[in-house]
Amino acid sequence: MGMPLHSLRSHRMDGYPVQDGMIPFREMEVSDREWIVSCRDPRRHPFTALSFTSLFSWRKTYGFTIAGDQDFFVIRSRHDNAYYCPCGEEEKCARFMRETLREESGARFLYLTGEQSRDLQEAGFQILPRNDLSEYLSDPASLALEEGHHASNSYKMKVRHFHKNTPYTVRPLSESDLPLMLEIAGKHPGVVGDEEVLREEIAHFDLLGLEGLLLETDAGLRAFILGYQDREDVFTMTMSKHESGLPGEITAVLVHALACRLAGKYRLINLEEDLGLSGLRQAKMLYNPVERLNVYEAVK
């Protein structure tokens, strides 16, 4: 996808002119999928924020642009006013971060692992922990309430109370359910940008590898949960929505239903970050996470 890194600062790449001596950034496209997937090694870049599904779904809401060449890419986020950790050939990624941090006033890189942060720290850059962006991972067997696996008492109580008092059915989402998902989401305003992201996910459902469950009570109230396989052993939960009239415990019920489908197939379920919101952090802890992927930021 363009010139080698050493020549990107003085040439054109894919028809996009270099501006201010920097690699040219452009909007993400559907055709970038193969490139992004081939460059991102989930073992080195484990955060779901760097997955194609997440980047493409949030590209409009967060104002993502992308640049790179055939074996590395880097994302710039207008929302975060920062770059994300480059993915791909390690020396190119490291060199891009070092050069950018040295040359660009106020440059920041997010979604660095501890190992990547130490390399930059040794080079003289400041490293900050970003606990608000760290991702929570839970055991599907625990969330499925399988015997011999620990789950929090609060979680168990929510699931069992709903199951006892509210007759319902659960089935996998199908393509015909996509308009219904928008209808449900419209009755449950959530985080700013959620609806736009959901529209992106519905419009590119198969491309993004999404799957999920639809829950319906005997009274006709509905809810859904969505996610995707990020790694062979990790499934990421992206969104859940429900109609008004369903109790707050419905999210725990949806997570339980999803975990029942995933237990034995995946080692972990990634519940993503808490964004620094105390209520969201409390909700993540409800699912008794067994691992947390710590995120770091590098600044000049």
C-alpha positions in Angstrom: 0.0 0.0 0.0 2.4 2.7 -1.1 6.0 3.7 -0.4 8.4 2.2 2.2 8.4 4.2 5.5 11.7 5.9 4.8 10.3 7.5 1.7 6.8 8.4 2.9 7.8 11.8 4.1 8.8 12.9 0.6 6.5 11.1 -1.8 2.8 10.5 -2.5 1.1 7.4 -1.3 -1.9 5.9 -3.0 -2.7 9.2 -4.5 -2.8 11.1 -1.2 -0.3 14.0 -1.0 2.1 14.2 1.9 1.2 17.2 4.1 3.5 19.0 6.5 6.2 16.4 6.0 4.1 13.7 7.6 2.6 10.4 6.3 -0.7 11.2 4.5 -3.8 10.1 6.3 -7.1 9.3 4.7 -10.6 8.0 5.7 -10.9 4.3 6.3 -12.5 2.2 3.6 -14.1 -1.3 3.4 -11.2 -2.4 1.2 -8.8 -1.7 4.1 -10.0 -4.8 5.9 -7.4 -7.3 4.5 -4.6 -4.8 5.1 -5.6 -4.1 8.7 -6.1 -7.8 9.6 -2.8 -8.8 8.0 -0.8 -6.2 9.9 -2.4 -6.6 13.4 -1.0 -9.5 15.4 -3.4 -9.8 18.3 -0.7 -11.3 20.5 1.3 -8.1 20.1 -1.7 -5.8 19.8 -4.3 -7.4 22.0 -6.7 -4.5 22.5 -9.9 -4.8 20.6 -9.8 -1.1 19.9 -7.2 -2.0 17.3 -9.3 -4.6 15.6 -10.8 -4.0 12.2 -14.3 -4.5 13.5 -13.9 -1.8 16.2 -11.9 0.6 14.0 -14.4 0.4 11.1 -17.5 0.6 13.4 -16.3 3.7 15.2 -14.5 5.4 12.3 -17.1 8.1 11.7 -18.0 8.7 15.4 -14.3 9.0 16.5 -13.1 10.6 13.2 -10.5 7.9 12.4 -8.1 8.3 9.5 -5.5 5.8 8.5 -2.0 5.8 6.9 0.9 3.4 6.4 2.3 1.0 3.7 1.9 -2.6 2.8 3.1 -4.0 6.1 2.1 -1.5 8.8 -0.7 1.0 9.5 -1.4 3.7 12.0 -4.7 5.3 13.1 -5.2 8.9 14.0 -8.3 9.7 16.1 -9.9 13.1 16.1 -11.9 12.2 19.1 -8.9 11.4 21.2 -6.6 13.9 19.5 -4.0 11.1 19.3 -2.5 8.4 17.3 -3.2 4.7 18.1 -0.3 2.3 18.4 0.9 1.4 14.9 0.4 -2.3 13.9 2.6 -4.3 11.6 6.3 -4.6 11.0 7.8 -3.9 14.4 10.8 -1.7 13.4 8.6 0.5 11.2 6.1 0.9 13.9 8.7 1.7 16.5 10.4 4.2 14.2 7.2 5.9 13.3 6.4 6.4 17.0 9.8 7.7 17.9 10.0 10.1 15.0 6.5 11.4 15.5 6.9 11.9 19.3 10.2 13.8 18.6 9.0 15.9 15.7 5.3 16.6 16.3 4.4 19.0 19.2 1.9 17.5 21.5 1.9 14.1 19.8 0.3 11.2 21.8 0.1 7.5 21.2 -2.7 5.4 22.8 -3.2 1.6 23.2 0.4 0.7 24.0 1.1 -2.5 25.9 3.6 -2.4 28.9 6.3 -3.8 26.7 5.8 -1.2 24.0 5.7 1.5 26.6 9.0 0.4 28.2 10.8 0.7 24.8 9.6 4.3 24.4 10.3 5.1 28.1 13.9 3.9 27.6 14.1 6.3 24.6 13.1 9.2 26.9 9.4 9.6 26.4 6.8 9.9 29.2 4.5 7.0 29.8 1.1 7.3 31.4 -1.2 4.5 32.5 -4.7 4.8 30.9 -6.9 2.7 33.3 -10.0 4.1 31.7 -9.1 2.4 28.4 -7.9 -0.9 29.9 -10.0 -3.9 28.8 -11.8 -6.4 31.1 -11.8 -10.1 30.3 -14.0 -12.7 31.9 -14.4 -16.5 31.9 -17.3 -17.6 29.8 -17.9 -20.6 32.0 -18.3 -18.3 35.1 -20.7 -16.0 33.3 -22.6 -19.1 32.1 -22.9 -20.0 35.9 -21.4 -23.4 35.3 -20.8 -25.4 38.4 -17.3 -25.1 39.8 -16.7 -21.7 38.3 -16.9 -18.5 40.4 -19.3 -15.7 39.6 -20.2 -12.7 41.7 -23.2 -13.0 44.0 -24.7 -9.9 42.5 -24.5 -11.3 39.0 -26.0 -14.6 40.0 -28.8 -12.9 41.8 -29.7 -10.7 38.8 -29.7 -13.6 36.4 -31.7 -15.9 38.6 -34.2 -13.2 39.6 -35.0 -12.4 36.0 -35.2 -16.1 35.0 -37.6 -16.8 37.8 -39.9 -13.9 37.3 -39.8 -13.2 33.6 -40.5 -15.9 31.0 -38.4 -15.3 27.9 -36.8 -16.9 24.9 -33.4 -16.4 23.3 -32.3 -17.1 19.7 -29.4 -16.1 17.5 -29.7 -12.9 15.5 -30.4 -13.2 11.8 -30.1 -10.8 8.9 -33.9 -10.2 9.1 -33.5 -8.9 12.6 -31.2 -6.0 11.7 -34.0 -3.4 11.3 -35.5 -4.6 14.6 -32.2 -3.9 16.3 -32.4 -0.2 15.3 -36.0 -0.1 16.6 -34.9 -1.5 20.0 -31.9 0.8 20.2 -34.1 3.8 19.5 -36.1 3.0 22.6 -33.0 2.9 24.8 -30.7 6.0 24.4 -27.2 5.1 25.4 -23.7 6.4 25.1 -23.2 9.3 22.7 -22.4 7.8 19.3 -24.0 4.4 20.0 -26.7 4.7 17.4 -24.3 5.8 14.7 -22.0 2.8 15.5 -25.0 0.4 15.5 -26.0 1.7 12.1 -22.4 1.0 10.8 -22.5 -2.5 12.4 -25.9 -3.3 10.8 -24.8 -1.9 7.4 -21.7 -4.1 7.4 -22.9 -7.0 9.7 -21.2 -9.8 7.8 -18.1 -7.9 6.9 -17.5 -7.1 10.5 -18.0 -10.7 11.6 -20.7 -9.8 14.0 -23.1 -12.2 15.7 -25.5 -12.0 18.6 -28.6 -13.0 20.4 -32.2 -11.6 20.5 -34.1 -12.0 23.7 -37.9 -11.6 23.9 -40.1 -11.9 26.9 -43.6 -13.4 26.8 -44.9 -9.9 27.2 -43.3 -8.9 23.9 -40.4 -6.8 25.2 -37.1 -7.3 23.4 -33.4 -6.9 23.9 -30.2 -7.9 22.0 -26.5 -8.4 22.5 -23.7 -8.2 19.9 -20.1 -9.2 19.6 -17.4 -10.8 17.4 -14.4 -13.2 17.5 -11.4 -11.0 18.0 -8.9 -13.8 18.6 -9.3 -17.6 18.3 -9.7 -17.8 22.0 -11.3 -14.4 22.7 -14.8 -13.1 21.9 -15.5 -9.4 22.3 -18.9 -8.1 23.4 -19.6 -4.8 21.7 -23.1 -3.7 22.5 -26.4 -4.6 24.2 -29.7 -2.7 24.0 -33.2 -3.3 25.4 -36.6 -1.8 25.2 -38.0 0.3 28.1 -40.0 -1.7 30.5 -37.2 -4.3 31.0 -35.4 -4.1 34.3 -31.8 -3.0 34.6 -30.7 -6.5 35.3 -31.5 -7.3 31.6 -27.8 -6.6 30.6 -26.6 -9.3 33.0 -29.2 -11.7 31.6 -28.0 -11.0 28.0 -24.4 -11.5 29.1 -25.4 -14.8 30.7 -27.2 -16.0 27.6 -24.2 -15.1 25.4 -21.8 -16.8 27.7 -23.9 -20.0 27.6 -23.4 -20.0 23.9 -19.7 -19.3 24.1 -18.5 -21.4 27.0 -16.3 -24.2 25.8 -15.7 -22.4 22.5 -13.7 -19.4 23.8 -11.3 -19.0 26.7 -12.3 -15.4 27.5 -15.0 -12.8 26.8 -13.7 -9.2 26.4 -16.1 -6.7 28.0 -14.0 -3.8 26.7 -13.0 -0.6 28.7 -14.9 1.4 31.3 -14.1 4.9 29.8 -13.3 6.1 33.3 -17.0 6.1 34.3 -17.5 4.8 37.8 -20.9 3.2 37.0 -19.5 1.4 33.9 -16.5 0.2 35.9 -18.9 -1.1 38.6 -20.8 -3.0 35.9 -17.6 -4.5 34.5 -16.6 -5.7 37.9 -20.0 -7.4 38.3 -18.8 -9.9 35.7 -15.8 -10.9 37.9 -13.0 -10.3 35.3 -10.1 -12.7 35.5 -7.8 -10.6 33.4 -7.3 -6.9 32.5 -5.4 -5.7 29.5 -3.6 -2.6 30.7 -3.4 0.3 28.3 -0.6 2.9 28.3 -0.1 6.2 26.6 3.2 7.8 25.3 3.7 11.5 25.2 6.6 13.9 24.5 
